[in-house]
């Protein structure tokens, strides 16, 4: 089954730990994905962001960072897309509408792989750089 969606970092964490914080449309899409067994993509930079979020105490979760990352690694529904030269080149074409390097890498990953980004990040939404589910 072909990939259609890329999850922003906060969506990964919410889906696995706080699903009630997802928007109605995000929950609908993710429920459909779960029901059909469709895989979803994650940018490799999201794994780094998750580790940083835990070390800064931004999320209070029942699982440890190792457990969450293990879930992402062990579950075939999650496909981690590495940062490639094509993605870095795409980052360079995006101009200055996004300042966060991780946001830029995530958006570029979605653009290079022609995926819809599931996000609630207003800066990304307002940038109109990528098709989204918000």
N, C-alpha and C positions, 0 to 999 in steps of 0.2 A: 504494500500500500504506500503510495507516494505521500511525502510530507506536505502539509498545507499550512501549518501554523508553527510559529516560534513563540515561546513564552518569555516574557520579560522576567527579570529576576524576582521582583516582588510578587508576580503572579505564581511562580513556582512555589514560593514559600506559603502564600495564602492558600493555594490549592491543597497543599499537603498538611497545613497546620491550622488555617483559619478560613475555611471555605465560605463562611458566611460573609466575609469581607469582599468577596468577588461581586462584580456587578451582575445583574440578571442575565445580560447577554454573554458575559464571560462564563458564568455558571452553565448556561444552556450549551454553549459550544463545548466546554470541557466535559459535561455530562454525555454529550453525543460522542465525543472522542472516546470516552471510557466505555460506553455501550458498544461501539463498533470495533474497538480494539485498535483504532487508528493511532499510529505513533505521533508524537509531537517533538519538535526540535527545541534544543536549548543551546545558547551560545556558550562556548567554553569560558568566556569572561564571566558568565553568571555563576559558575562554580567558585570563582575567586570572590565575587561579590558576596555570595552566601557565607563564605568563611569569614570575611571581614564583618558582615552584619552580626554574626554570632560573637565575634571577639569584642565588638563594641556594645553588645547587650541590647541591640535593637529589637530582637524578637525573644519572647519568652515561650519556649516550646517544650513539649514533653520529651522530644528527642534531642540528642546531642548533634553537633555538626557532623560528626563521623557517621552517625546513623542516617541523617538526612542525605548526605552525599552518597552513602551506601545504597539508599533507596533509589536514588537517581542513577547510580551505576548498575545496579542489579536488575532494574525493571526495564524490559525491552520496549516499553511504551515511550521511554525517554531516549532520544538520540542527541548526543552532544556533538555539535558542529564546531570544529576547531577554528581558531583564527588563522586564516590563510592569507597569502599575498593578495589574492583577489579581494578579500574583505578589507584588508588594510588599504588597498588602492581605492576602494569605494569610500572608505572613511575620508580619504584625501579629497574626494569630489564633493563632499556634502556641505561645504561652506561652514559658516560659523553659527548656524541656528541651534546647535547643541554643543554645550561646552564640556559636559561630562564624558570622559573617554570611554567609559563602559557603555553609556547610552549610545554613543556613536558606533561602537563595535557591534552592539545588539542590532541597531537599525541597519547597519551595513550588512550584517549577516542575513537579515530578513530580505534585504534588497537583492543581494547576490544570489540567494537561493529561491527568490520569488515566493516568499512566504508572507502570510498575514501575521502581524505582530499582535499578540494579546497583551495589552498594557492598560494601565490607568495613569501613566505618567503624562501629566498635562503638557510638559515641554515637548515630549515626543509627539503627542497628538496634535498640538498646535504647529509643529514643524511641517507637517504634511509631507514628510519625506518617505513615508511607507504606508501601505494599507494596514489598517488596524481593526481589532475588535476591542472596544472599550466598554 
